[in-house]
Amino acid sequence: MPEFVEIDGSIGEGGGQVLRTSFALAALQGKPIKISNIRASRPKPGLSPQHLTALQTLSSICGAGIEGALRGSESVSFIPGEIKDSQLAINIGTAGSISLLLQQLLPAALKSKSRIRIVGGTNVDWSPPIEFMQHLFFPLLKKMGAKFNLSVSKRGYYPKGRGIVTFLSSKAKLPLKPINLDEFQGLQGVSVFSHSSNLPREVSVNQAKSAENLIRAEFPDAIFAETIESKNPSDTIGSGITLIASDAGRNKLSGSALGRRGKPAEQVGKEAAEKLLAHIKQGKAVDSFTADQLIPFMALAKGYSTIHCSRLSQHCLTNITVCEKLLGVKFGVKGLIGKQAEISVEGTAFT
């Protein structure tokens, strides 16, 4: 019998973040792992269909043996094998987040050449929009040595999903380089990604106008680059907008919002702009979504990484707890949940 690393799935925020990071790092290191009390703090504990799909996909990449991989299971044993190059087609089956599924696959993808076609939600509640992964997070990881790309063939909104994304990875040059992100050095430009499906084109246009007007009121010299997308007909209905701000030092921050029935397009744009402006005014180079997702890669890098984030989240602290247990690192965190924070770690120089 292999010796399992035991993880309590109720630690931290007690949700899917524990699963994603734990299984991802176990696969990368080839360590057998057992997670109990899965999603213990959620109204419906245990594996959801989305988490089950992500686990099965990761298993395909690393040839893992799994016990307890059933919908609703509250305990899973995962015995990874060798990470191999992969060509896969994955259907989450719902509007489950493609971004969150990718979050679980990325560490293993550092060691593989993969092409994965994923059907699911590209822009859904409680997860990073796909533009965040494509235009903010992946470029950051590229600076560290990762080689990830993706293309979006179709949007997927709640409740049907049906968005289509193709993810590509090449083997990274390991160990990863450390990363140091400090201050946001004044707004230079904003990339605007405003999109809708099965709605009038004016929805996408008005979302963008509303967001830009609010930002221009505070930063009249900012340069805007618009991508306006309107698909009709389509088999999914919805809208949203993602804003990515850049400073003179090429640091990036994000803000996003989704449409829903009865919510004016102007309100969607305003909501995204307010989120972005709140991060900019904090003056830090990393927003809360980015800080959360960078943690495992900082822990794997060679050398000392430090990031300054505009808001520390419970998700981020959960990621830190799991990385410390599985990688043997020790993070330094200066700051409180919901406030600015400085996060640092000496990485393991994983190869």
HELIX and SHEET records of a PDB file:
HELIX    1   1 GLY A   16  GLN A   29  1                                  14    
HELIX    2   2 PRO A   49  CYS A   62  1                                  14    
HELIX    3   3 ILE A   98  ALA A  109  1                                  12    
HELIX    4   4 ILE A  130  PHE A  132  1                                   3    
HELIX    5   5 MET A  133  PHE A  137  3                                   5    
HELIX    6   6 PHE A  138  MET A  144  1                                   7    
HELIX    7   7 ARG A  201  GLU A  218  1                                  18    
HELIX    8   8 ALA A  265  GLN A  282  1                                  18    
HELIX    9   9 SER A  288  LEU A  300  1                                  13    
HELIX   10  10 GLN A  314  LEU A  327  1                                  14    
SHEET    1   A 4 VAL A   5  ASP A   8  0                                        
SHEET    2   A 4 ILE A  33  SER A  36  1                                        
SHEET    3   A 4 SER A  75  ILE A  79 -1                                        
SHEET    4   A 4 GLY A  65  GLU A  67 -1                                        
SHEET    1   B 4 SER A  86  ASN A  91  0                                        
SHEET    2   B 4 SER A 114  GLY A 120  1                                        
SHEET    3   B 4 GLY A 163  SER A 170 -1                                        
SHEET    4   B 4 LYS A 147  LYS A 154 -1                                        
SHEET    1   C 4 ASN A 180  LEU A 181  0                                        
SHEET    2   C 4 TYR A 304  CYS A 309  1                                        
SHEET    3   C 4 ALA A 341  GLU A 346 -1                                        
SHEET    4   C 4 GLY A 332  GLY A 335 -1                                        
SHEET    1   D 4 ILE A 223  LYS A 231  0                                        
SHEET    2   D 4 LEU A 187  SER A 197  1                                        
SHEET    3   D 4 GLY A 238  ASP A 247 -1                                        
SHEET    4   D 4 LYS A 252  LEU A 258 -1                                        
END                                                                             
